[in-house]
Amino acid sequence: MAFVYVLRSLKNNKRYVGFTEKSPEKKLAEHNSGATRWTRHNGPFVLPRAEQFSESTEARKRERFLKSGKGRQWLDQIMLT
């Protein structure tokens, strides 16, 4: 099982898109505890979106799309609704 997740910073409203084979809630907790330098300086975060995939290759493709220009535009649209 693989997941693509989107975090939104409560500090500055920035977005973080990631891939994991752990649960998205567990990754949220890791990021909120300062797991990486970027998340340490931009947290705390909420988890507005997570997508589940049976294959990690599918999840990686989706993550790549969400980090692309079209994917960012799509996220901007759905995050407003």
C-alpha positions in Angstrom: 0.0 0.0 0.0 1.3 3.4 -0.9 0.0 7.0 -0.3 0.4 10.4 -1.8 -0.4 13.1 0.7 -0.7 16.9 0.8 0.1 18.9 3.9 -0.8 22.5 4.4 1.1 24.7 6.8 -0.9 26.5 9.4 2.0 28.9 9.8 2.3 30.3 6.3 -0.3 28.3 4.2 2.5 26.6 2.1 1.9 23.2 0.7 4.0 20.0 0.9 3.3 17.0 -1.4 4.9 13.7 -0.4 4.9 9.9 -1.0 4.9 7.3 1.8 4.3 3.6 2.4 3.4 4.5 6.1 0.0 5.9 7.0 -0.5 9.6 6.1 -1.4 10.3 9.7 1.9 8.9 10.8 3.8 11.0 8.3 1.8 14.1 9.5 3.0 13.4 13.0 6.6 13.0 11.8 6.5 16.3 9.9 4.9 18.1 12.8 7.6 16.9 15.1 10.2 18.4 12.7 11.4 15.4 10.8 13.0 17.5 8.0 14.5 21.0 8.0 11.8 22.4 5.7 8.9 21.0 7.7 10.6 22.1 11.0 10.6 25.7 9.8 7.1 25.7 8.1 5.0 23.6 10.5 2.6 22.9 12.1 0.7 21.1 9.4 -2.8 19.7 8.6 -3.5 16.9 6.2 -6.2 18.1 3.8 -5.7 15.3 1.2 -4.3 11.8 1.0 -4.7 9.3 -1.9 -4.2 5.5 -1.6 -2.6 3.3 -4.3 -2.1 -0.4 -4.5 1.3 0.0 -6.3 4.1 2.4 -5.3 4.8 3.1 -8.9 1.3 4.5 -9.4 1.7 6.7 -6.3 5.1 8.0 -7.5 3.5 9.0 -10.8 0.7 10.8 -9.0 3.2 12.6 -6.7 5.2 13.7 -9.7 2.0 15.0 -11.3 1.0 16.9 -8.2 4.4 18.6 -8.1 4.1 19.6 -11.7 2.7 22.9 -12.9 -0.7 21.3 -14.0 -0.8 19.4 -10.7 -0.2 22.5 -8.6 -3.0 24.3 -10.5 -5.3 21.3 -9.9 -4.5 21.3 -6.2 -5.1 25.1 -6.0 -8.5 24.6 -7.5 -9.6 21.7 -5.2 -8.1 23.2 -2.1 -10.3 26.3 -2.5 -13.5 24.3 -2.6 
